[in-house]
Amino acid sequence: MSGKSVTHEATPTAGRVAGDREPSVAPSRAARELGLKRAEFDIAVRLGRVRTVPDDGGGGRRVPRAEIERVRAGEGFPGTLRAAVRTVGTTEGAALMDVTKARFTRLARLGLLVPAKFYLNRYRAVVWLYLADDLRRFAAEERNTPLLKGRMPEGLRDQLTEGLDLRARNWRGRHLESLLREAHDPWARAAAVASMLTADDVAQTVRDPYERSHLGRFRPAVPSHGSPGSPAAEIAERLVTATGPDETGRLRAELARAVETAREHRPVPRPVLWGRSSSAEGARTSLGQSPGPGAPGGDGHGSPTVTTPAEAGHRPPAAPWTAPGASPVHAPGSRCRPPVPGGPPGTAGPAASPAPGGGGTRPGAATATGRGTRTFPRSARPAPARGSVTYRALNSPSWTTETSRRPSTS
């Protein structure tokens, strides 16, 4: 060897090169590149400040690389973006508007302040969060000054006395707007509206079961709070579902219009029946039903009944055909019942089957009860031979372990 060492210039790794060429990235990576926390990034997506696209592989939403560059090129980035997605609670919001916490809560219950998100604390109490920009704009408007200072108008006080609380309803409206903004398919838009209704309301509005099943494919996920089935998850489910006849009626009417639009755009796929005929009788025969009198196949001289391959694979073989009025032919060793003497044609007698040694019948054997059908009664367990030894595993140790012994045969 010459003793000379050869050095190579460092080059970017293949993973980094492949990552830079990706047309879209995951939400967690997009949040890091935009300098946001994951909760702040989710709010930015709901507000429409960051656009997302569905993943081609069905893995959720992704952020295009061009969208990240557009947001980063905005004026005042990243300060303006962080200020736009900043959320505050009741205490900080009241200080921001220079009002008491009690007045801030009353304004929110009246629907004048719209929540941006919520979470459940350790006592399972709902904590509402509001956008700081919305609170600043509300306090800056002169027409809202009487609501911030002085006595609350009498009409609003009466509504609060009756228990009015529009915080959940206003949040559902904002959440529905974000779902409709992300939906790029008419059926997805209809499913977003259906996610705000109960299953009974959806069934009463959309009568077709195939359309309801198709809506379930596009149904957006409910904001997760706790494990499925937990009390926290049930509280979150109630907050997402519409309450009140006026809100429910409005959403049902909107759902009906959305389904009608989606139906015109693309009808839902339906199962295709094997051997389906263009006539009503052909549809009945495709289901294995007998056609009516005078229909093809109904008098025994038309086309046979069409069955599906699954039905044909599980249907037992039919009995041999006999002419009307003639005695059925029994092959040697056949297990079909002989006809009843003096009975009508086609009436089978008692079950009979040849014994193993020939001659006589064996009780409990398989018999034919009709054309092509057989019954197999449960046979009795054979008694053990005299003098043989039987083992019972119930409540007895296994002889395969080291700590047990094999049962004695004596």
ABEGO torsion letter per residue (X at the ends): XAGBBBBBBBBBBAAAAAAAABABBBAAAAAAAAGBBAAAAAAAAAAGABBBBBBAAGAEBBBBAAAAAAAAABBGOAAAAAAAABBBBAAAAAAAAGBBAAAAAAAAAAGABBBABBBBBAAGBBBBBBBAAAAAAAAABAAAAAAABEBBBAAAAAAAAAGBBAAAAAAAAAAAAAAAAABABAAAAAAAAAAABBAAAAAAABABAAAAAAAAAABBBBBBBEBBGBAAAAAAAAAABBBEAAAAAAAAAAAAAAAAAAAAABBBBBBBBBGBBABAAAAAAAAGBBBBBGBBGAAGABBBBBBBAAAAAABBBBBBBBBBGBBBBBBBGBABBBBBBGBBBGBBBBBBBBBAAEEEBBBGBBBBABBGBBBBBBBBBBBBBBGBBBBBABGBBBAABAABBBBBAX
